[in-house]
Amino acid sequence: MTTETRPTPDPEPDLLYSEDEEALRTAVRALLADRSDPATVLAGLESDLAHDTDTGLWRSLATEIGTAGLLVPEPLGGAGASAREAAVVLEELGRCVAPVPYLTSAVIAVTALLGCDHGRPEVAAPLAALAEGRTVGVLAVPLPTAPGGLPAATVRAEPDGALTGRVTSVADAATAELLLVPAEGPDGPALYAVEASADGVRAESVTPLDLTRPLSHLTFEGAPGRLLATGDRARAAVERALLTGAGLLASEQLGIAEWCLTETVRYTTERTQFGRPVGSFQALKHRMAALWLEVASARAAARNAADALATDSPDVAVAVAVAQAYCAPVAVRAAQECIQLHGGIGMTWEHPAHLFLKRAKSDELALGSPGRHRQALAGLVDLAAP
């Protein structure tokens, strides 16, 4: 008699928040409420303090709470958590459009370094510095670069590690101390570490739509680089960083949508017209109810992507594509509804609603547009175009 062996089914994704994740949320939310509520962010933009990573906010978030090292294993100097915990942090950052380089440094740059050889000091040292929040790092690729869509390198590396070339629209590069630069090396694709203050490195700031996430064009003219990885390993490290960034960006988009919905409900219950709150009018009720359903669905998509990244699910690419294809438009729609249902005050610079619309529109293009992710999803599930 033979016994048939059946494959073990993949575990179901866990979309609920654990006690530890809720405790992390409480700590991050309390910090942001004290130092980076939307009104404070708006005031900082007017005083040119919005992008100052030397402020107490970034130090407290990255080092005191320890969020900078969530994705780094404990033996490498991190907290040994996962993408689920990082997603919670990004939800809260989205709820107040906090101008901190968490996505670019603690998520994307850290993930790129984790894809390299940890045993090499050229990798271990910067990874520990990022995990401890002592250094801000960015992956030097254009912000719209999507997973699976890494273009040909625009930077060339000489045998001695000198880098020459230009990369446009790099998020948070103006405040970074460490640049992780994909380049075409003597033996093919490679990833280099470059100090932002090194000779031969020039950052040209550009005015972005979202003032809370600055963009810069980077120019390298013989800049000294330290080799981190080559060949397939270098390409895989960059691709995984982009995939992780896109998946967790959905949680930031969820936070944006949640704030916009909550703020809209609050305002429409206080604003009166014809002797009654405007939120009691049936037409507005329907609009907010429809938005609530979209936000609830966005939460499921974002949590599924975070869980897939945390468990290294074989369907992680599908989960990320679904999350970005759905969450990005929901965040934009929630911000648009927030402005419209606030009436005249929503159209003013003094109200922070415009910050959320600009962040939502910027995020819609970051790490791949919804259309780009829908196209990727069609290929992943073998759904041919008509």
C-alpha positions as CSV (number, residue, x, y, z in Angstrom):
1,M,0.0,0.0,0.0
2,T,1.4,3.4,-1.0
3,T,0.7,6.6,0.7
4,E,0.1,9.7,-1.5
5,T,2.2,12.6,-0.4
6,R,0.4,15.9,-0.8
7,P,2.2,19.2,-0.9
8,T,1.9,21.4,2.2
9,P,-0.4,24.3,1.4
10,D,1.0,27.8,1.8
11,P,-0.1,29.4,5.0
12,E,-2.9,31.9,4.8
13,P,-1.8,35.5,5.0
14,D,-2.4,37.1,8.4
15,L,-3.9,40.6,7.9
16,L,-4.5,41.3,11.5
17,Y,-2.2,43.4,13.7
18,S,-0.4,41.7,16.5
19,E,-0.1,43.2,20.0
20,D,3.5,44.1,19.4
21,E,2.5,45.9,16.2
22,E,-0.2,47.8,18.0
23,A,2.3,48.8,20.7
24,L,4.7,50.0,18.0
25,R,1.9,52.0,16.4
26,T,1.1,53.6,19.8
27,A,4.7,54.7,20.3
28,V,5.1,56.1,16.8
29,R,1.7,57.8,16.8
30,A,2.4,59.5,20.1
31,L,5.8,60.8,18.8
32,L,4.3,62.1,15.6
33,A,1.4,63.7,17.4
34,D,3.8,65.6,19.6
35,R,6.3,66.7,16.9
36,S,4.9,66.2,13.4
37,D,1.2,66.7,13.2
38,P,0.0,68.0,9.9
39,A,-0.1,71.6,11.1
40,T,3.5,71.3,12.3
41,V,4.6,69.9,9.0
42,L,2.9,72.8,7.1
43,A,4.6,75.3,9.4
44,G,7.9,73.6,8.7
45,L,7.5,73.9,5.0
46,E,7.1,77.6,5.4
47,S,10.2,77.9,7.5
48,D,12.5,75.6,5.4
49,L,12.8,73.1,8.3
50,A,10.8,70.3,6.8
51,H,13.7,68.3,5.5
52,D,16.1,68.8,8.3
53,T,17.0,65.2,9.4
54,D,19.0,66.6,12.3
55,T,15.8,67.4,14.1
56,G,14.7,65.6,17.2
57,L,11.9,63.9,15.2
58,W,14.2,61.7,13.0
59,R,16.5,60.9,15.9
60,S,13.7,59.9,18.1
61,L,11.9,57.9,15.4
62,A,15.0,56.1,14.1
63,T,17.1,55.6,17.3
64,E,15.0,56.0,20.4
65,I,12.0,54.0,19.1
66,G,14.4,52.0,17.0
67,T,12.4,52.0,13.8
68,A,15.5,52.4,11.5
69,G,16.6,48.8,12.2
70,L,13.3,47.0,12.0
71,L,14.2,45.1,8.9
72,V,17.8,44.3,10.0
73,P,18.4,40.9,11.8
74,E,19.6,41.2,15.3
75,P,23.1,39.6,14.6
76,L,23.7,42.5,12.1
77,G,22.8,45.2,14.6
78,G,19.0,45.6,14.0
79,A,15.8,44.8,15.7
80,G,15.1,41.6,13.9
81,A,11.5,42.5,13.1
82,S,9.9,42.3,9.7
83,A,8.0,44.1,6.9
84,R,4.8,43.9,9.0
85,E,6.3,46.2,11.7
86,A,7.8,48.5,9.1
87,A,4.4,48.8,7.4
88,V,2.9,50.0,10.7
89,V,5.5,52.7,10.9
90,L,4.7,53.8,7.4
91,E,1.0,53.9,8.0
92,E,1.6,56.4,10.8
93,L,4.0,58.4,8.7
94,G,1.4,58.6,6.0
95,R,-1.2,59.8,8.5
96,C,0.8,62.9,9.1
97,V,2.9,63.2,5.9
98,A,6.0,63.2,8.1
99,P,9.0,64.6,6.1
100,V,11.5,61.9,7.2
101,P,13.5,59.5,5.0
102,Y,12.1,56.3,6.5
103,L,10.9,54.7,3.2
104,T,14.1,55.6,1.3
105,S,16.6,54.8,4.1
106,A,15.2,52.3,6.6
107,V,13.3,50.3,3.9
108,I,14.8,50.6,0.4
109,A,18.5,51.3,1.2
110,V,18.5,48.7,4.1
111,T,17.0,46.1,1.9
112,A,19.5,46.7,-0.9
113,L,22.4,46.2,1.6
114,L,20.7,43.0,3.0
115,G,20.9,41.6,-0.5
116,C,24.7,41.9,-0.5
117,D,27.3,39.8,1.4
118,H,27.0,40.7,5.1
119,G,30.4,39.3,5.9
120,R,32.2,42.0,4.0
121,P,33.0,45.1,6.1
122,E,32.1,47.3,3.1
123,V,28.5,46.0,3.6
124,A,28.3,45.3,7.4
125,A,29.5,48.8,8.5
126,P,27.0,50.9,6.5
127,L,24.2,48.4,7.3
128,A,24.9,48.8,11.0
129,A,25.0,52.6,10.7
130,L,21.6,52.6,8.9
131,A,20.1,50.2,11.4
132,E,21.1,52.4,14.3
133,G,19.9,55.5,12.6
134,R,23.3,57.1,12.6
135,T,23.3,57.4,8.9
136,V,20.7,58.2,6.2
137,G,21.1,56.2,3.0
138,V,19.3,56.2,-0.3
139,L,19.4,53.9,-3.3
140,A,20.4,56.2,-6.2
141,V,17.6,55.3,-8.7
142,P,14.9,57.6,-10.1
143,L,11.9,57.7,-7.7
144,P,9.4,56.4,-10.4
145,T,11.5,53.2,-11.0
146,A,9.2,50.1,-10.6
147,P,10.2,46.6,-9.5
148,G,11.1,44.6,-12.5
149,G,11.6,47.8,-14.5
150,L,15.2,48.7,-13.5
151,P,16.6,50.7,-16.5
152,A,20.1,50.4,-17.9
153,A,22.6,52.0,-15.5
154,T,23.4,55.6,-16.2
155,V,26.5,55.5,-14.1
156,R,29.8,53.8,-15.2
157,A,32.4,52.4,-12.9
158,E,36.1,52.2,-13.6
159,P,38.2,49.3,-12.4
160,D,39.4,51.5,-9.4
161,G,35.8,52.2,-8.4
162,A,35.6,55.8,-9.7
163,L,32.0,56.5,-10.8
164,T,30.9,58.8,-13.6
165,G,27.3,59.5,-14.7
166,R,24.0,61.0,-13.7
167,V,20.9,59.8,-11.9
168,T,17.8,62.0,-11.9
169,S,14.9,62.4,-9.4
170,V,16.4,60.6,-6.5
171,A,14.2,60.9,-3.4
172,D,15.8,62.2,-0.1
173,A,19.3,62.4,-1.7
174,A,19.7,65.9,-0.4
175,T,19.7,64.7,3.2
176,A,21.5,61.4,2.7
177,E,25.0,60.7,3.9
178,L,25.3,57.4,2.0
179,L,24.4,56.8,-1.6
180,L,24.0,53.2,-2.9
181,V,24.7,53.5,-6.7
182,P,23.8,50.9,-9.3
183,A,26.4,51.1,-12.0
184,E,27.8,49.3,-15.0
185,G,31.2,48.0,-13.8
186,P,34.1,46.4,-15.7
187,D,32.4,43.0,-15.2
188,G,28.8,44.0,-15.7
189,P,26.1,45.3,-13.3
190,A,27.4,46.3,-9.9
191,L,26.3,48.2,-6.7
192,Y,28.6,50.7,-5.1
193,A,28.5,52.7,-1.9
194,V,29.5,56.4,-2.2
195,E,29.7,59.0,0.5
196,A,27.5,61.9,-0.4
197,S,30.1,64.4,0.8
198,A,32.9,62.8,-1.3
199,D,34.7,64.7,-4.1
200,G,33.1,64.3,-7.4
201,V,29.5,64.0,-6.0
202,R,27.1,66.8,-6.8
203,A,23.4,67.0,-5.8
204,E,21.1,69.4,-7.6
205,S,17.9,70.0,-5.8
206,V,14.7,70.2,-7.9
207,T,11.3,71.4,-6.9
208,P,9.0,68.4,-6.4
209,L,5.2,68.3,-6.3
210,D,5.4,66.8,-2.8
211,L,7.6,69.2,-0.8
212,T,7.8,66.8,2.1
213,R,9.8,64.3,0.0
214,P,12.6,66.3,-1.7
215,L,14.1,65.1,-5.0
216,S,17.6,65.7,-6.4
217,H,19.6,65.0,-9.5
218,L,22.9,63.3,-8.7
219,T,26.0,63.8,-10.8
220,F,29.1,61.7,-10.3
221,E,32.4,62.9,-11.8
222,G,35.1,60.4,-10.8
223,A,33.5,59.9,-7.3
224,P,35.2,57.2,-5.2
225,G,32.9,54.1,-4.8
226,R,33.2,51.0,-2.6
227,L,32.1,47.9,-4.3
228,L,29.2,46.1,-2.5
229,A,28.1,43.5,-5.0
230,T,28.5,42.5,-8.7
231,G,26.6,40.6,-11.4
232,D,23.3,38.9,-10.6
233,R,23.7,39.5,-6.9
234,A,23.9,43.3,-7.4
235,R,20.8,43.3,-9.7
236,A,18.9,41.0,-7.3
237,A,19.6,43.3,-4.3
238,V,18.4,46.3,-6.2
239,E,15.3,44.5,-7.4
240,R,14.4,43.2,-4.0
241,A,14.8,46.7,-2.6
242,L,12.4,48.2,-5.1
243,L,9.9,45.4,-4.5
244,T,10.0,45.9,-0.8
245,G,9.8,49.6,-1.2
246,A,6.7,49.4,-3.5
247,G,5.0,46.9,-1.2
248,L,5.5,49.0,1.9
249,L,4.7,52.2,0.1
250,A,1.1,50.8,0.0
251,S,1.0,51.2,3.8
252,E,2.0,54.8,3.6
253,Q,-0.8,55.3,1.0
254,L,-3.2,53.6,3.4
255,G,-2.2,56.0,6.1
256,I,-2.8,59.0,3.8
257,A,-6.3,57.7,2.9
258,E,-7.2,57.0,6.6
259,W,-6.3,60.5,7.7
260,C,-8.2,62.1,4.8
261,L,-11.3,60.0,5.6
262,T,-11.1,60.7,9.4
263,E,-10.6,64.4,8.9
264,T,-13.4,64.6,6.4
265,V,-15.9,62.9,8.7
266,R,-14.8,65.1,11.6
267,Y,-15.2,68.3,9.6
268,T,-18.6,67.4,8.1
269,T,-20.0,66.6,11.5
270,E,-19.0,70.0,12.8
271,R,-19.7,72.2,9.8
272,T,-23.3,73.2,9.7
273,Q,-25.5,74.5,6.9
274,F,-29.3,75.2,7.0
275,G,-29.2,74.5,10.7
276,R,-27.7,70.9,10.5
277,P,-24.3,69.3,10.0
278,V,-23.4,69.0,6.4
279,G,-22.4,65.4,7.0
280,S,-26.0,64.5,7.6
281,F,-26.9,65.2,4.0
282,Q,-27.5,62.0,2.1
283,A,-25.3,62.8,-0.8
284,L,-22.3,63.4,1.4
285,K,-23.1,60.3,3.5
286,H,-22.9,58.2,0.3
287,R,-19.6,59.7,-0.8
288,M,-18.0,59.1,2.6
289,A,-19.5,55.5,2.9
290,A,-18.1,54.7,-0.6
291,L,-14.7,56.0,0.5
292,W,-14.8,54.0,3.7
293,L,-15.2,50.8,1.7
294,E,-12.3,51.7,-0.5
295,V,-10.1,52.4,2.5
296,A,-11.0,49.1,4.1
297,S,-10.1,47.3,0.9
298,A,-6.9,49.2,0.7
299,R,-6.0,48.1,4.2
300,A,-6.5,44.5,3.2
301,A,-4.3,44.9,0.1
302,A,-1.5,46.8,2.0
303,R,-1.5,44.3,4.9
304,N,-1.4,41.4,2.4
305,A,1.7,42.9,0.7
306,A,3.4,43.5,4.1
307,D,2.7,39.9,5.2
308,A,3.9,38.5,1.9
309,L,7.2,40.4,2.3
310,A,7.6,39.4,5.9
311,T,7.0,35.7,5.2
312,D,8.9,35.7,1.8
313,S,5.8,34.3,0.2
314,P,6.1,32.8,-3.3
315,D,3.3,35.2,-4.3
316,V,5.0,38.3,-3.0
317,A,5.3,39.9,-6.4
318,V,1.6,39.4,-7.0
319,A,0.7,40.8,-3.6
320,V,2.9,43.9,-4.2
321,A,1.4,44.5,-7.6
322,V,-2.1,44.2,-6.3
323,A,-1.4,46.6,-3.4
324,Q,0.1,49.3,-5.5
325,A,-2.5,49.0,-8.3
326,Y,-5.2,49.5,-5.7
327,C,-3.8,51.6,-2.9
328,A,-2.3,54.4,-5.0
329,P,-5.6,55.5,-6.6
330,V,-7.5,55.2,-3.3
331,A,-5.0,57.5,-1.6
332,V,-5.5,60.1,-4.4
333,R,-9.3,59.8,-4.3
334,A,-9.4,60.1,-0.5
335,A,-7.3,63.3,-0.7
336,Q,-9.4,64.7,-3.4
337,E,-12.6,64.0,-1.5
338,C,-11.1,65.6,1.6
339,I,-10.4,68.8,-0.2
340,Q,-13.8,68.9,-1.9
341,L,-15.8,68.1,1.2
342,H,-14.0,70.7,3.2
343,G,-15.4,73.3,0.8
344,G,-13.6,76.6,0.6
345,I,-11.2,76.0,3.5
346,G,-10.0,72.8,1.8
347,M,-8.7,74.9,-1.1
348,T,-6.5,77.1,1.0
349,W,-2.8,76.8,1.6
350,E,-3.4,77.2,5.4
351,H,-5.2,73.9,5.6
352,P,-2.9,70.8,5.5
353,A,-5.2,68.9,3.1
354,H,-3.1,69.9,0.1
355,L,-0.1,68.2,1.7
356,F,-1.9,64.9,1.6
357,L,-3.1,65.3,-2.0
358,K,0.5,66.2,-3.1
359,R,2.0,63.2,-1.2
360,A,-0.7,60.9,-2.7
361,K,-0.1,62.1,-6.2
362,S,3.7,61.8,-5.8
363,D,3.3,58.3,-4.3
364,E,1.1,57.3,-7.2
365,L,4.1,57.7,-9.5
366,A,6.7,56.5,-7.0
367,L,8.1,53.0,-7.6
368,G,5.8,52.4,-10.5
369,S,2.4,53.8,-11.5
370,P,-0.8,51.9,-10.9
371,G,-0.9,51.1,-14.7
372,R,2.6,49.7,-14.6
373,H,1.7,47.5,-11.6
374,R,-1.5,46.3,-13.3
375,Q,0.6,45.4,-16.4
376,A,3.0,43.5,-14.2
377,L,0.2,41.7,-12.4
378,A,-1.3,40.6,-15.7
379,G,2.0,38.9,-16.6
380,L,2.4,37.4,-13.2
381,V,-1.0,35.7,-13.3
382,D,-0.7,34.9,-17.0
383,L,-3.6,37.1,-18.0
384,A,-3.0,38.1,-21.6
385,A,-4.2,41.5,-22.8
386,P,-7.2,41.6,-25.2
